[in-house]
Amino acid sequence: MRPLLIALGTVSLGLGVFGMFVPILPTTPFLLLSAFCYGRSSERLHRWLINHPRLGVYLVGFLYGGGIPRRAKRAALLTLWPGIALSSAIIVWRGGNPVVYIGVPLLIIAIATVVTVYIVTRPECVDSAEEPDPFC
């Protein structure tokens, strides 16, 4: 079972990293799946993922009850909406079936709206004097 969990965690990690650059593909759920798989199969890989300077930021708030850093929220929204706008514009420009060039952009805009609401409503992590959060 251990090799299967490591393989699943690695594939999920690849999809999560790919999702950093593709607006419609989520990053955090794939990284959470990777953390789960690595946590059940390899302490070394789990520790590496959680402590990674780029990827760990996505995970720590979810895994340890903190929030999402403000800069991460800003970066997510500033990459999400231009990607959605570009995708919608290309779909509309290509034309074709009205269900496709009207329905698909409306669907991806609805999904992006739900994602935006989710991101905005997550608490922001705060640096405290007693216990500074390195991910904020």
C-alpha positions as CSV (number, residue, x, y, z in Angstrom):
1,M,0.0,0.0,0.0
2,R,2.9,2.3,0.8
3,P,4.2,2.5,-2.9
4,L,0.7,3.2,-4.1
5,L,0.2,6.1,-1.7
6,I,3.6,7.5,-2.6
7,A,2.7,7.3,-6.3
8,L,-0.8,8.8,-5.8
9,G,0.8,11.6,-3.7
10,T,3.4,12.3,-6.4
11,V,0.8,12.4,-9.2
12,S,-1.3,14.7,-7.0
13,L,1.7,16.9,-6.3
14,G,2.4,17.2,-10.0
15,L,-1.3,18.2,-10.7
16,G,-1.1,20.7,-7.8
17,V,2.0,22.3,-9.2
18,F,0.5,22.4,-12.7
19,G,-2.6,24.0,-11.1
20,M,-0.4,27.0,-10.0
21,F,-0.2,27.9,-13.6
22,V,-3.6,26.9,-15.0
23,P,-6.4,29.0,-13.5
24,I,-9.2,26.4,-13.8
25,L,-7.1,23.6,-12.1
26,P,-7.1,23.9,-8.3
27,T,-3.8,23.7,-6.5
28,T,-4.6,23.4,-2.8
29,P,-6.9,20.2,-3.0
30,F,-4.2,18.3,-4.9
31,L,-1.5,19.4,-2.5
32,L,-3.8,18.4,0.4
33,L,-4.2,15.0,-1.2
34,S,-0.4,14.8,-1.6
35,A,0.1,15.7,2.1
36,F,-2.5,13.0,3.1
37,C,-0.8,10.3,1.0
38,Y,2.7,11.2,2.1
39,G,1.6,11.4,5.7
40,R,0.3,7.8,5.5
41,S,3.3,6.5,3.6
42,S,6.5,8.5,4.0
43,E,7.3,10.9,6.9
44,R,10.3,12.3,4.9
45,L,8.1,13.2,1.9
46,H,5.4,14.6,4.2
47,R,7.9,16.8,6.1
48,W,9.5,18.0,2.8
49,L,6.1,19.0,1.4
50,I,4.9,20.8,4.6
51,N,8.2,22.7,4.9
52,H,8.6,23.5,1.2
53,P,9.0,27.3,0.9
54,R,6.4,27.6,-1.9
55,L,4.1,24.6,-1.5
56,G,4.0,24.6,2.3
57,V,2.2,27.9,2.2
58,Y,-0.8,26.3,0.5
59,L,-1.0,23.6,3.2
60,V,-0.2,24.9,6.6
61,G,-3.3,27.0,7.0
62,F,-5.5,24.1,6.2
63,L,-3.6,21.4,8.1
64,Y,-3.0,23.4,11.3
65,G,-6.1,25.6,11.5
66,G,-4.5,28.8,10.5
67,G,-5.6,31.1,7.7
68,I,-4.5,31.9,4.2
69,P,-1.9,34.7,4.0
70,R,-3.2,37.9,2.5
71,R,-0.5,37.8,-0.3
72,A,-1.6,34.2,-1.2
73,K,-5.2,35.4,-1.4
74,R,-4.2,38.3,-3.6
75,A,-2.0,36.1,-5.9
76,A,-4.8,33.6,-6.3
77,L,-7.4,36.1,-7.3
78,L,-5.0,38.1,-9.5
79,T,-4.2,34.9,-11.5
80,L,-7.7,33.4,-11.3
81,W,-9.7,36.2,-12.9
82,P,-7.5,37.1,-15.8
83,G,-7.3,33.4,-16.7
84,I,-11.0,33.1,-16.5
85,A,-11.5,36.2,-18.6
86,L,-9.0,35.0,-21.3
87,S,-10.5,31.5,-21.4
88,S,-14.1,33.0,-21.7
89,A,-13.0,35.4,-24.4
90,I,-11.3,32.6,-26.4
91,I,-14.4,30.4,-26.2
92,V,-16.7,33.2,-27.2
93,W,-14.4,34.3,-30.1
94,R,-14.2,30.7,-31.4
95,G,-18.0,30.7,-31.8
96,G,-19.7,27.6,-32.8
97,N,-22.7,26.1,-30.9
98,P,-24.5,28.7,-28.7
99,V,-24.5,26.2,-25.8
100,V,-20.7,26.1,-25.9
101,Y,-19.9,29.8,-26.5
102,I,-22.5,31.0,-23.9
103,G,-22.8,28.1,-21.5
104,V,-19.2,27.3,-21.0
105,P,-18.1,30.8,-20.1
106,L,-21.0,31.1,-17.7
107,L,-20.1,27.9,-16.1
108,I,-16.4,28.8,-15.6
109,I,-17.4,32.2,-14.3
110,A,-19.8,30.6,-11.8
111,I,-17.0,28.2,-10.7
112,A,-14.5,31.1,-10.4
113,T,-17.1,33.1,-8.4
114,V,-17.5,30.2,-5.9
115,V,-13.7,29.9,-5.6
116,T,-13.4,33.6,-5.1
117,V,-16.0,33.6,-2.3
118,Y,-14.3,30.7,-0.7
119,I,-10.9,32.4,-0.8
120,V,-12.2,35.7,0.5
121,T,-14.1,34.2,3.4
122,R,-11.1,32.1,4.7
123,P,-9.5,33.7,7.7
124,E,-6.2,35.5,7.2
125,C,-3.3,34.2,9.3
126,V,-1.9,36.8,11.7
127,D,1.6,37.1,13.1
128,S,1.4,37.2,16.9
129,A,4.2,38.3,19.1
130,E,4.3,35.0,21.1
131,E,4.2,32.6,18.2
132,P,5.0,34.2,14.8
133,D,3.6,32.3,11.8
134,P,6.4,31.9,9.2
135,F,3.9,31.5,6.4
136,C,2.3,34.9,6.8
